[in-house]
Amino acid sequence: MAQIKKSESTNKGSFVFGKLNYQLFILSIIIVVIGFVLMSGKTDIYNFTKITLAPIVIVLGFALGFVAILYKPKSK
């Protein structure tokens, strides 16, 4: 019978993503928060900033979050 070798290449304490992934994810959270800040306020509800700019900024923040999760750095 053939023997199957078990590789023990898993490191305890290693992170799932790389440094760049975490930086992009933190940047995406900051962009989403900026979008919600743009959407809040006591000015006119039909303002360009609230009705157009803020939702675009929020969607871009979420898109960057997906990119941060799916980005895989090139292996050397």
N, C-alpha and C positions, 0 to 999 in steps of 0.2 A: 504494500500500500504506500501511496505517496504521502510524504509528510508535508504539512503546511506550516510554514514559518510565520510566527506572529511578530510583526514589527512593532517595536516599542518606541515609536518616534513622537509620541504625544508628550508634550511638556506640561507639567503642572504649573499653573501660574502664568501662562502665556495668554495674551490678549487675542481675541478673535479677529479683529481688524488691525490694520497698520496705523501708524501715526497720522498719515494724511487723511485716512477715513474719518478718524475722530475729529480732526481739525475741520474737515468739510461739514461734518454733522453738527458741530458746535456753531459754525458759521450759518448753517441753515436754520438752526433754532433762533439765532440772533436776528436773521432776516425776517422770520415769521413774527417775532415779537415786534420788530419795527413796523411791519404791516398792520398788526393789531393796534399799535399806538397811533398810526396814521388814521385808522378807522374810527378811533375814539375821539372824543372832544365834545364841546358844547356849541360848536358853530353850526351853520346850516347843514341839514341832513343831505341835501342834494348838491353838495360840494363835489368838485372834480376829484379831490383827494380822497374823499370817503367812498365815492361810488365807482371810481375807475382805478385810480392808482393803488390804493390799499389792497384790493383783491388781487391785482396783478402781482404785487410784491409778495403777498402771502402764497400764491400759487408757485411763484419762482422759488420761494423758500422751501416749500414741500418738494418741488422737483429736485432741488439741490440735495435734499435729504435722501431721496431715492438714489441719486447719483453717488452720494457718500456711502450708501449701503452696498450698492452693486459694483463700485469701482474696485478693480483688482490690479494691484501694481504689477508691472512687468518683472518677471523673475530673471535673474542674471544667469 
